[in-house]
Amino acid sequence: MQTIELFAGGGGLALGLHDAGFDPVAVVERDADSCNTLRENWHRAMGSDLRVFDKDIRHVDLSQWQDRVELVSGGPPCQPFSIGGKHQGYRDERDMFPHAVHVVRTVRPKAFIFENVRGLLRKSFAKYFGYILLQLHYPEIVRAKGHSWAEHLAALEEHHTAGTEIGLRYRVVFQKINAADFGVPQHRERVVIVGFRSDVQEPWSFPQPTHTSDALQAAKWLTGTYWDEHHIPRVRRTSPPVGIQRTLTRIQTLPLAARWRTVRDAIIGLPDPQAQEASRIPNHKFQPGARKYPGHTGSELDWVGKTLKAGGSVRYFTVRESARLQTFPDWYVFPNSWTESMRQIGNAVPVTLARVVATSVANKLQEHQRRLARNH
């Protein structure tokens, strides 16, 4: 199955899609350093060259792939909706959702996967988020020249409530997902939007979480298996948090899934970045200058990592450690500076999360193909 990826960044979503069985026929990313990362890894490790359009999506013509790809995917720039940004939303010129809709309208894929920050669900963006969803439902209902987005929203609402069943239509769902619930050693909430073209009639729902914080609490404070796995003697184990007993009493009655993965789980096997043997590991170089300050206190070793900033209490994460927290494999390298590499990793979709969602979508598309084959 073939896919076109937009706003590819450093390649987390692309790699997860590849692992799920999708073959990227075109990748759009205007940042030159990110393009270096994509080309370096695909050529060296995948044995093939990516067709990368290293330009602004507004200047890319993808019409040659109309009705020829199964999936369009991407993470439109999150800054307009990020908790840490200026919250300009639709007023921010970096809002690329309208251009993502344009690609869906042009290419007409069987399905799409888009992701963004949880800030997209903020109350102040609620009306505009509804507008994004309706555009994805009906990508052929285009904004008339001179109309505001609010006027376009009204036209979409009228079309939607009229129950019109003609033209290009998608069945669209969204969900806020915590990557930690799927085995990513990082508390990272993302909004994922998935749509299937109206002729793909197989029902679909988001994958159910496979990992829980309760299971991690049980492994640490009920059975002790977490500490045993890491060969940590009792004298070096951290103390249970205050008030944990009531939680543990409740946990004892629960059927447990796999446990959340921790920072320690992620970086196991990596030497101290200041040790001599660290030089043999790509991207595992010590970066000086880390310090703690309010709102930027690092990640606990025996808990899921925070959304990537600084690691530990006394030093930054190395690029390799950060890549592991985002579930990039160790063979995936970042050929740019520490600052640029950390930016790419921090903006990436965790590879494991991308693979889980994409595999679920791929399975439905394959069911669709089998149904068509039976009917013919």
C-alpha positions, -999 to 999 in steps of 0.1 A, spaced: 0 0 0 12 35 -9 11 67 11 19 104 7 32 121 38 30 158 45 50 178 70 72 148 75 98 163 99 124 139 111 105 108 101 87 93 131 54 90 114 70 79 81 89 51 99 58 39 118 38 38 86 66 19 69 66 -6 97 28 -10 92 32 -19 56 29 14 38 53 25 11 59 63 9 57 74 -28 61 111 -19 71 130 12 67 167 16 90 186 40 103 221 35 129 221 63 163 212 48 178 196 80 147 174 83 151 164 47 187 154 54 176 131 82 149 115 60 172 109 30 201 97 52 181 70 69 160 58 39 190 56 16 214 40 41 191 17 61 161 11 38 181 6 7 159 30 -13 157 67 -20 127 87 -8 110 110 -32 112 141 -11 96 174 -21 117 198 -1 95 228 -5 65 245 10 33 224 6 16 253 -11 40 249 -40 37 212 -45 15 195 -71 5 160 -61 -22 155 -87 -3 127 -105 -12 105 -75 -49 111 -77 -68 78 -69 -34 60 -68 -25 60 -31 -42 43 -2 -32 69 25 -24 105 30 -8 113 64 10 140 82 13 163 112 5 199 102 27 223 122 16 224 158 27 259 168 -6 276 161 -23 253 187 5 244 210 1 250 248 36 266 247 30 287 216 12 320 210 -22 303 205 -30 321 172 -48 291 157 -64 300 124 -48 335 125 -14 319 124 1 317 89 16 284 99 -18 268 101 -15 242 74 -47 223 79 -64 240 49 -35 228 27 -37 193 41 -74 193 31 -64 205 -4 -41 175 -7 -69 151 3 -92 168 -23 -65 164 -49 -53 129 -42 -86 113 -31 -69 86 -9 -88 58 6 -79 70 41 -59 97 59 -42 100 93 -34 135 107 -20 143 141 -15 174 162 -10 186 197 -36 183 224 -40 221 224 -61 216 193 -89 205 216 -88 237 237 -121 253 243 -109 285 225 -103 264 194 -135 243 195 -153 261 167 -122 260 144 -116 224 152 -151 216 142 -144 235 110 -113 214 103 -133 182 108 -161 193 84 -135 202 58 -121 167 60 -156 152 58 -164 172 26 -131 182 10 -148 192 -22 -168 219 -6 -142 246 -10 -141 280 5 -156 306 -19 -133 335 -29 -137 364 -5 -155 343 22 -142 341 58 -136 307 74 -168 313 94 -188 317 62 -172 285 49 -181 267 81 -217 277 77 -218 263 42 -203 231 54 -228 228 82 -257 233 58 -243 207 34 -238 183 64 -273 187 78 -288 184 43 -277 148 42 -263 151 7 -247 118 -4 -228 129 -35 -192 139 -41 -160 130 -23 -168 123 14 -149 108 43 -161 93 76 -139 111 102 -132 103 138 -106 117 162 -93 109 197 -68 123 221 -42 96 227 -15 93 253 15 76 237 24 60 271 -7 39 268 8 21 238 42 13 251 60 46 244 82 55 274 69 91 274 37 109 286 28 125 253 -7 134 244 -16 139 207 -48 144 188 -51 119 160 -77 123 132 -85 94 110 -108 93 80 -120 67 55 -134 74 21 -171 68 20 -168 37 -3 -145 20 23 -174 5 43 -155 -16 68 -161 -3 104 -131 10 123 -123 23 158 -91 35 175 -69 8 189 -74 1 226 -46 10 251 -22 -18 258 -2 -3 287 -13 13 319 1 33 348 -17 10 372 4 -19 359 36 1 365 25 10 400 18 -27 407 52 -37 393 70 -12 415 50 -13 448 31 -46 449 52 -72 432 86 -55 429 91 -71 395 101 -37 380 131 -34 403 140 -70 398 140 -66 360 165 -38 364 186 -56 391 181 -28 415 187 -38 452 162 -27 478 185 -1 493 186 17 459 149 16 452 129 49 455 103 52 482 66 48 474 48 81 469 27 95 497 -8 82 497 -1 53 473 -17 27 496 -53 35 486 -43 32 449 -26 -1 455 -57 -15 472 -77 -6 442 -51 -20 418 -51 -54 435 -86 -61 422 -78 -51 386 -68 -73 356 -36 -57 345 -23 -50 310 13 -44 302 29 -16 323 39 18 312 75 19 301 99 42 320 129 63 311 150 36 327 134 10 304 141 32 273 178 40 279 188 6 293 221 -6 278 234 29 269 265 39 287 270 72 305 274 97 277 307 109 293 322 74 293 347 65 266 325 37 251 297 62 245 317 75 215 309 43 196 272 49 197 257 73 171 242 104 186 251 95 221 272 126 230 271 145 263 256 180 260 267 203 288 247 232 303 216 215 317 199 232 347 166 230 365 141 258 368 104 261 373 84 242 346 116 226 333 126 200 359 135 170 338 121 134 338 122 109 366 142 78 358 116 53 370 85 69 355 74 77 319 93 106 304 79 140 300 73 155 266 108 160 255 127 189 271 156 180 294 164 146 309 173 136 344 181 160 373 216 170 363 220 167 325 203 168 292 192 137 274 215 128 246 201 127 211 202 89 212 184 88 246 158 112 232 153 91 201 147 60 223 121 79 243 104 85 209 109 48 201 132 54 171 154 23 166 191 27 173 200 25 136 180 56 129 205 85 130 202 122 132 230 138 111 225 174 123 235 195 153 223 186 189 198 215 189 184 206 155 183 169 162 165 175 194 140 197 177 132 170 151 129 143 177 107 165 199 84 173 171 81 137 159 53 113 163 66 84 184 73 56 160 55 30 181 23 51 183 24 57 145 29 20 139 -1 10 161 -25 34 145 -13 28 110 -14 -10 114 -51 -7 125 -59 14 94 -39 -9 71 -59 -39 83 -92 -22 74 -79 -12 40 -68 -47 34 -103 -60 44 -117 -35 19 -95 -49 -9 -105 -84 0 -142 -75 -1 -138 -59 -35 -120 -90 -48 -148 -113 -36 -175 -91 -52 -157 -93 -85 
